[in-house]
Amino acid sequence: QVQLVESGGGLVQAGDSLRLSCVASGRTFRTSAMGWFRQAPGKEREFVAAIRWNGGGPSYADFAEGRFTISKRNAQNTIYLQMYTLKPEDSGVYYCAYQSLGANGWNYWGQGTQVTVSS
């Protein structure tokens, strides 16, 4: 089992920046990738960004490219999502996701952290 704990959400104004963190614990020795998803009220959960644990570059959703940066600290089993120039449409619950080696898709999820961007 892997547990994911997100932090860093909050209420900010449009144009502000925010950094989210996600710490993985438990059986983390088989990490393939970690990433971020988000879900706005009344909408489906959508991909934001992901990063491979051992090699390979990050990947971003179109809306995140150029404004968001995903990074990681392998030794601390932690990923970050630095968000710049936030917009009201970036509001939602941001979820951390974990993919084990050999897993078909994301097999662990965090509880989420709320991000609210006021106009």
N, CA and C atoms as an extended XYZ file, in Angstrom:
357
Properties=species:S:1:pos:R:3:atomname:S:1:resname:S:1:resid:I:1 pbc="F F F"
N         0.839       -1.200        0.000 N   GLN     1
C         0.000        0.000        0.000 CA  GLN     1
C         0.870        1.244        0.000 C   GLN     1
N         0.357        2.264       -0.647 N   VAL     2
C         1.028        3.556       -0.686 CA  VAL     2
C         0.037        4.613       -0.218 C   VAL     2
N         0.485        5.472        0.653 N   GLN     3
C        -0.343        6.576        1.118 CA  GLN     3
C         0.217        7.881        0.545 C   GLN     3
N        -0.691        8.731        0.123 N   LEU     4
C        -0.322       10.018       -0.464 CA  LEU     4
C        -0.978       11.134        0.342 C   LEU     4
N        -0.199       12.124        0.702 N   VAL     5
C        -0.720       13.261        1.448 CA  VAL     5
C        -0.350       14.544        0.725 C   VAL     5
N        -1.372       15.272        0.308 N   GLU     6
C        -1.158       16.545       -0.381 CA  GLU     6
C        -1.217       17.699        0.622 C   GLU     6
N        -0.565       18.786        0.272 N   SER     7
C        -0.640       20.006        1.067 CA  SER     7
C        -0.339       21.195        0.172 C   SER     7
N        -0.645       22.378        0.687 N   GLY     8
C        -0.290       23.596       -0.039 CA  GLY     8
C        -1.432       24.310       -0.700 C   GLY     8
N        -2.621       23.718       -0.680 N   GLY     9
C        -3.755       24.393       -1.294 CA  GLY     9
C        -4.179       25.603       -0.479 C   GLY     9
N        -5.077       26.376       -1.053 N   GLY    10
C        -5.574       27.536       -0.339 CA  GLY    10
C        -6.342       28.469       -1.241 C   GLY    10
N        -6.651       29.633       -0.688 N   LEU    11
C        -7.373       30.664       -1.420 CA  LEU    11
C        -6.388       31.739       -1.854 C   LEU    11
N        -6.325       31.973       -3.156 N   VAL    12
C        -5.429       32.991       -3.698 CA  VAL    12
C        -6.201       33.845       -4.697 C   VAL    12
N        -5.573       34.929       -5.115 N   GLN    13
C        -6.190       35.793       -6.115 CA  GLN    13
C        -5.656       35.458       -7.505 C   GLN    13
N        -6.426       35.811       -8.502 N   ALA    14
C        -5.985       35.599       -9.873 CA  ALA    14
C        -4.633       36.280      -10.082 C   ALA    14
N        -3.731       35.568      -10.738 N   GLY    15
C        -2.394       36.071      -10.981 CA  GLY    15
C        -1.375       35.633       -9.951 C   GLY    15
N        -1.841       35.116       -8.831 N   ASP    16
C        -0.927       34.654       -7.781 CA  ASP    16
C        -0.314       33.309       -8.139 C   ASP    16
N         0.629       32.908       -7.311 N   SER    17
C         1.288       31.609       -7.453 CA  SER    17
C         0.990       30.750       -6.235 C   SER    17
N         1.152       29.460       -6.414 N   LEU    18
C         0.905       28.524       -5.325 CA  LEU    18
C         1.720       27.269       -5.588 C   LEU    18
N         2.226       26.663       -4.526 N   ARG    19
C         2.971       25.418       -4.679 CA  ARG    19
C         2.308       24.322       -3.870 C   ARG    19
N         1.980       23.240       -4.541 N   LEU    20
C         1.424       22.060       -3.895 CA  LEU    20
C         2.525       21.031       -3.674 C   LEU    20
N         2.355       20.270       -2.611 N   SER    21
C         3.292       19.193       -2.303 CA  SER    21
C         2.522       17.903       -2.108 C   SER    21
N         3.191       16.801       -2.400 N   CYS    22
C         2.600       15.479       -2.164 CA  CYS    22
C         3.699       14.551       -1.689 C   CYS    22
N         3.475       13.963       -0.533 N   VAL    23
C         4.435       13.026        0.038 CA  VAL    23
C         3.854       11.621       -0.020 C   VAL    23
N         4.639       10.703       -0.563 N   ALA    24
C         4.231        9.305       -0.624 CA  ALA    24
C         4.916        8.530        0.490 C   ALA    24
N         4.184        7.619        1.103 N   SER    25
C         4.750        6.765        2.144 CA  SER    25
C         4.198        5.360        1.974 C   SER    25
N         4.836        4.441        2.679 N   GLY    26
C         4.428        3.047        2.552 CA  GLY    26
C         5.355        2.297        1.607 C   GLY    26
N         4.799        1.490        0.742 N   ARG    27
C         5.582        0.666       -0.176 CA  ARG    27
C         5.940        1.455       -1.424 C   ARG    27
N         6.866        2.394       -1.246 N   THR    28
C         7.211        3.318       -2.330 CA  THR    28
C         8.445        2.901       -3.108 C   THR    28
N         8.925        1.669       -2.891 N   PHE    29
C        10.147        1.266       -3.570 CA  PHE    29
C         9.897        0.844       -5.007 C   PHE    29
N         8.627        0.845       -5.433 N   ARG    30
C         8.307        0.459       -6.801 CA  ARG    30
C         7.577        1.590       -7.521 C   ARG    30
N         8.098        2.806       -7.343 N   THR    31
C         7.462        3.962       -7.967 CA  THR    31
C         7.805        4.025       -9.450 C   THR    31
N         6.801        4.144      -10.267 N   SER    32
C         7.001        4.349      -11.691 CA  SER    32
C         6.836        5.825      -12.049 C   SER    32
N         5.805        6.426      -11.514 N   ALA    33
C         5.531        7.833      -11.801 CA  ALA    33
C         4.605        8.388      -10.731 C   ALA    33
N         4.604        9.696      -10.621 N   MET    34
C         3.647       10.413       -9.772 CA  MET    34
C         3.124       11.585      -10.563 C   MET    34
N         1.957       12.033      -10.189 N   GLY    35
C         1.376       13.122      -10.955 CA  GLY    35
C         0.299       13.865      -10.200 C   GLY    35
N        -0.264       14.835      -10.894 N   TRP    36
C        -1.338       15.663      -10.347 CA  TRP    36
C        -2.535       15.650      -11.289 C   TRP    36
N        -3.695       15.563      -10.676 N   PHE    37
C        -4.958       15.705      -11.374 CA  PHE    37
C        -5.769       16.754      -10.622 C   PHE    37
N        -6.816       17.251      -11.256 N   ARG    38
C        -7.681       18.196      -10.566 CA  ARG    38
C        -9.121       17.956      -10.980 C   ARG    38
N       -10.013       18.406      -10.099 N   GLN    39
C       -11.437       18.261      -10.372 CA  GLN    39
C       -12.165       19.501       -9.890 C   GLN    39
N       -12.841       20.156      -10.792 N   ALA    40
C       -13.662       21.309      -10.462 CA  ALA    40
C       -15.093       20.844      -10.209 C   ALA    40
N       -15.871       21.608       -9.455 N   PRO    41
C       -17.261       21.222       -9.186 CA  PRO    41
C       -18.038       20.989      -10.478 C   PRO    41
N       -18.699       19.850      -10.546 N   GLY    42
C       -19.514       19.532      -11.707 CA  GLY    42
C       -18.748       19.050      -12.918 C   GLY    42
N       -17.442       18.904      -12.772 N   LYS    43
C       -16.618       18.463      -13.901 CA  LYS    43
C       -15.894       17.169      -13.558 C   LYS    43
N       -15.416       16.505      -14.586 N   GLU    44
C       -14.662       15.280      -14.372 CA  GLU    44
C       -13.229       15.604      -13.950 C   GLU    44
N       -12.629       14.652      -13.296 N   ARG    45
C       -11.233       14.804      -12.918 CA  ARG    45
C       -10.393       14.839      -14.182 C   ARG    45
N        -9.416       15.755      -14.215 N   GLU    46
C        -8.580       15.888      -15.404 CA  GLU    46
C        -7.103       15.868      -15.045 C   GLU    46
N        -6.336       15.416      -15.985 N   PHE    47
C        -4.884       15.346      -15.828 CA  PHE    47
C        -4.286       16.744      -15.826 C   PHE    47
N        -3.300       16.943      -14.952 N   VAL    48
C        -2.591       18.221      -14.891 CA  VAL    48
C        -1.137       18.044      -15.324 C   VAL    48
N        -0.423       17.170      -14.635 N   ALA    49
C         0.991       16.966      -14.930 CA  ALA    49
C         1.447       15.664      -14.297 C   ALA    49
N         2.521       15.101      -14.841 N   ALA    50
C         3.081       13.870      -14.292 CA  ALA    50
C         4.580       13.848      -14.523 C   ALA    50
N         5.252       13.028      -13.735 N   ILE    51
C         6.695       12.925      -13.844 CA  ILE    51
C         7.123       11.492      -13.585 C   ILE    51
N         8.020       10.977      -14.433 N   ARG    52
C         8.555        9.640      -14.262 CA  ARG    52
C         9.570        9.645      -13.119 C   ARG    52
N         9.621        8.540      -12.404 N   TRP    53
C        10.479        8.530      -11.230 CA  TRP    53
C        11.957        8.337      -11.574 C   TRP    53
N        12.239        7.580      -12.599 N   ASN    54
C        13.626        7.321      -12.978 CA  ASN    54
C        13.833        7.576      -14.456 C   ASN    54
N        14.067        8.823      -14.774 N   GLY    55
C        14.330        9.168      -16.161 CA  GLY    55
C        13.085        9.593      -16.889 C   GLY    55
N        13.258       10.319      -17.949 N   GLY    56
C        12.127       10.808      -18.723 CA  GLY    56
C        11.674       12.166      -18.233 C   GLY    56
N        11.216       12.967      -19.130 N   GLY    57
C        10.791       14.304      -18.779 CA  GLY    57
C         9.370       14.333      -18.262 C   GLY    57
N         8.958       15.474      -17.732 N   PRO    58
C         7.592       15.615      -17.260 CA  PRO    58
C         6.614       15.757      -18.422 C   PRO    58
N         5.370       15.569      -18.131 N   SER    59
C         4.323       15.793      -19.124 CA  SER    59
C         3.266       16.686      -18.516 C   SER    59
N         2.646       17.507      -19.360 N   TYR    60
C         1.681       18.488      -18.884 CA  TYR    60
C         0.439       18.486      -19.764 C   TYR    60
N        -0.673       18.833      -19.134 N   ALA    61
C        -1.865       19.144      -19.906 CA  ALA    61
C        -1.623       20.461      -20.631 C   ALA    61
N        -2.348       20.672      -21.695 N   ASP    62
C        -2.160       21.901      -22.476 CA  ASP    62
C        -2.324       23.148      -21.611 C   ASP    62
N        -3.303       23.153      -20.723 N   PHE    63
C        -3.556       24.353      -19.917 CA  PHE    63
C        -2.447       24.600      -18.901 C   PHE    63
N        -1.702       23.551      -18.582 N   ALA    64
C        -0.647       23.677      -17.581 CA  ALA    64
C         0.708       24.042      -18.200 C   ALA    64
N         0.862       23.730      -19.457 N   GLU    65
C         2.147       23.984      -20.130 CA  GLU    65
C         2.495       25.457      -20.049 C   GLU    65
N         3.673       25.750      -19.510 N   GLY    66
C         4.142       27.121      -19.428 CA  GLY    66
C         3.736       27.856      -18.168 C   GLY    66
N         2.722       27.372      -17.458 N   ARG    67
C         2.298       28.021      -16.211 CA  ARG    67
C         2.571       27.168      -14.982 C   ARG    67
N         2.546       25.859      -15.141 N   PHE    68
C         2.756       24.946      -14.022 CA  PHE    68
C         4.065       24.194      -14.231 C   PHE    68
N         4.725       23.880      -13.111 N   THR    69
C         5.945       23.084      -13.169 CA  THR    69
C         5.857       21.966      -12.144 C   THR    69
N         6.038       20.739      -12.612 N   ILE    70
C         6.080       19.600      -11.692 CA  ILE    70
C         7.530       19.237      -11.444 C   ILE    70
N         7.835       18.910      -10.209 N   SER    71
C         9.195       18.510       -9.861 CA  SER    71
C         9.123       17.431       -8.792 C   SER    71
N        10.279       16.824       -8.510 N   LYS    72
C        10.279       15.732       -7.544 CA  LYS    72
C        11.554       15.693       -6.749 C   LYS    72
N        11.470       15.073       -5.599 N   ARG    73
C        12.636       14.766       -4.781 CA  ARG    73
C        12.546       13.288       -4.459 C   ARG    73
N        13.297       12.495       -5.211 N   ASN    74
C        13.194       11.044       -5.091 CA  ASN    74
C        13.430       10.564       -3.662 C   ASN    74
N        14.453       11.074       -3.033 N   ALA    75
C        14.817       10.580       -1.712 CA  ALA    75
C        13.718       10.823       -0.682 C   ALA    75
N        12.933       11.857       -0.899 N   GLN    76
C        11.849       12.193        0.034 CA  GLN    76
C        10.494       11.704       -0.462 C   GLN    76
N        10.493       10.984       -1.596 N   ASN    77
C         9.231       10.489       -2.164 CA  ASN    77
C         8.192       11.598       -2.256 C   ASN    77
N         8.641       12.724       -2.751 N   THR    78
C         7.810       13.924       -2.768 CA  THR    78
C         7.778       14.521       -4.169 C   THR    78
N         6.610       14.984       -4.538 N   ILE    79
C         6.498       15.774       -5.760 CA  ILE    79
C         5.872       17.118       -5.427 C   ILE    79
N         6.119       18.059       -6.313 N   TYR    80
C         5.602       19.403       -6.145 CA  TYR    80
C         4.904       19.832       -7.437 C   TYR    80
N         3.982       20.748       -7.272 N   LEU    81
C         3.379       21.391       -8.427 CA  LEU    81
C         3.425       22.890       -8.170 C   LEU    81
N         4.318       23.558       -8.860 N   GLN    82
C         4.411       25.001       -8.756 CA  GLN    82
C         3.493       25.600       -9.814 C   GLN    82
N         2.568       26.406       -9.370 N   MET    83
C         1.580       27.001      -10.269 CA  MET    83
C         1.751       28.515      -10.273 C   MET    83
N         1.863       29.059      -11.462 N   TYR    84
C         2.025       30.500      -11.643 CA  TYR    84
C         0.815       31.081      -12.373 C   TYR    84
N         0.655       32.369      -12.225 N   THR    85
C        -0.390       33.093      -12.959 CA  THR    85
C        -1.716       32.346      -12.892 C   THR    85
N        -2.140       32.053      -11.684 N   LEU    86
C        -3.360       31.278      -11.498 CA  LEU    86
C        -4.587       32.044      -11.981 C   LEU    86
N        -5.536       31.276      -12.493 N   LYS    87
C        -6.788       31.825      -13.022 CA  LYS    87
C        -7.952       31.227      -12.241 C   LYS    87
N        -9.092       31.903      -12.222 N   PRO    88
C       -10.252       31.324      -11.519 CA  PRO    88
C       -10.597       29.920      -12.012 C   PRO    88
N       -10.380       29.651      -13.284 N   GLU    89
C       -10.695       28.319      -13.813 CA  GLU    89
C        -9.711       27.245      -13.354 C   GLU    89
N        -8.672       27.642      -12.659 N   ASP    90
C        -7.761       26.665      -12.059 CA  ASP    90
C        -8.282       26.156      -10.713 C   ASP    90
N        -9.362       26.720      -10.249 N   SER    91
C        -9.920       26.310       -8.964 CA  SER    91
C       -10.408       24.871       -9.026 C   SER    91
N       -10.268       24.179       -7.911 N   GLY    92
C       -10.719       22.805       -7.827 CA  GLY    92
C        -9.944       22.050       -6.772 C   GLY    92
N       -10.254       20.783       -6.662 N   VAL    93
C        -9.505       19.915       -5.761 CA  VAL    93
C        -8.381       19.275       -6.565 C   VAL    93
N        -7.181       19.423       -6.070 N   TYR    94
C        -6.005       18.865       -6.731 CA  TYR    94
C        -5.606       17.568       -6.034 C   TYR    94
N        -5.510       16.521       -6.833 N   TYR    95
C        -5.202       15.204       -6.308 CA  TYR    95
C        -3.826       14.745       -6.759 C   TYR    95
N        -3.140       14.136       -5.846 N   CYS    96
C        -1.871       13.496       -6.152 CA  CYS    96
C        -2.145       12.056       -6.556 C   CYS    96
N        -1.410       11.580       -7.546 N   ALA    97
C        -1.595       10.217       -8.023 CA  ALA    97
C        -0.257        9.498       -8.092 C   ALA    97
N        -0.316        8.203       -7.928 N   TYR    98
C         0.893        7.368       -7.864 CA  TYR    98
C         0.698        6.152       -8.762 C   TYR    98
N         1.759        5.837       -9.487 N   GLN    99
C         1.721        4.653      -10.337 CA  GLN    99
C         2.869        3.726       -9.962 C   GLN    99
N         2.528        2.496       -9.620 N   SER   100
C         3.552        1.508       -9.278 CA  SER   100
C         4.126        0.912      -10.563 C   SER   100
N         5.334        0.389      -10.457 N   LEU   101
C         5.931       -0.323      -11.594 CA  LEU   101
C         5.022       -1.475      -12.000 C   LEU   101
N         4.750       -1.567      -13.274 N   GLY   102
C         3.916       -2.642      -13.774 CA  GLY   102
C         2.425       -2.399      -13.655 C   GLY   102
N         2.040       -1.315      -13.005 N   ALA   103
C         0.607       -1.031      -12.853 CA  ALA   103
C         0.023       -0.518      -14.163 C   ALA   103
N        -1.240       -0.800      -14.342 N   ASN   104
C        -1.950       -0.311      -15.520 CA  ASN   104
C        -2.698        0.949      -15.127 C   ASN   104
N        -2.003        2.064      -15.173 N   GLY   105
C        -2.618        3.326      -14.787 CA  GLY   105
C        -2.230        3.742      -13.385 C   GLY   105
N        -2.891        4.756      -12.900 N   TRP   106
C        -2.623        5.299      -11.571 CA  TRP   106
C        -3.343        4.427      -10.553 C   TRP   106
N        -2.590        3.858       -9.632 N   ASN   107
C        -3.217        2.915       -8.723 CA  ASN   107
C        -3.349        3.392       -7.287 C   ASN   107
N        -2.839        4.585       -6.978 N   TYR   108
C        -3.071        5.166       -5.656 CA  TYR   108
C        -3.380        6.658       -5.820 C   TYR   108
N        -4.256        7.130       -4.928 N   TRP   109
C        -4.676        8.531       -4.977 CA  TRP   109
C        -4.653        9.146       -3.592 C   TRP   109
N        -4.340       10.440       -3.551 N   GLY   110
C        -4.448       11.166       -2.300 CA  GLY   110
C        -5.860       11.658       -2.078 C   GLY   110
N        -6.064       12.316       -0.939 N   GLN   111
C        -7.388       12.821       -0.592 CA  GLN   111
C        -7.693       14.151       -1.267 C   GLN   111
N        -6.674       14.825       -1.734 N   GLY   112
C        -6.879       16.077       -2.442 CA  GLY   112
C        -6.668       17.299       -1.572 C   GLY   112
N        -6.324       18.378       -2.209 N   THR   113
C        -6.182       19.661       -1.540 CA  THR   113
C        -6.899       20.716       -2.373 C   THR   113
N        -7.651       21.569       -1.690 N   GLN   114
C        -8.497       22.542       -2.383 CA  GLN   114
C        -7.692       23.762       -2.806 C   GLN   114
N        -7.859       24.136       -4.055 N   VAL   115
C        -7.278       25.376       -4.568 CA  VAL   115
C        -8.426       26.249       -5.058 C   VAL   115
N        -8.512       27.456       -4.522 N   THR   116
C        -9.542       28.390       -4.945 CA  THR   116
C        -8.875       29.685       -5.394 C   THR   116
N        -9.166       30.068       -6.627 N   VAL   117
C        -8.592       31.280       -7.188 CA  VAL   117
C        -9.715       32.286       -7.392 C   VAL   117
N        -9.632       33.372       -6.674 N   SER   118
C       -10.672       34.403       -6.789 CA  SER   118
C       -10.301       35.404       -7.879 C   SER   118
N       -11.321       35.948       -8.504 N   SER   119
C       -11.080       36.910       -9.597 CA  SER   119
C       -10.959       38.330       -9.087 C   SER   119
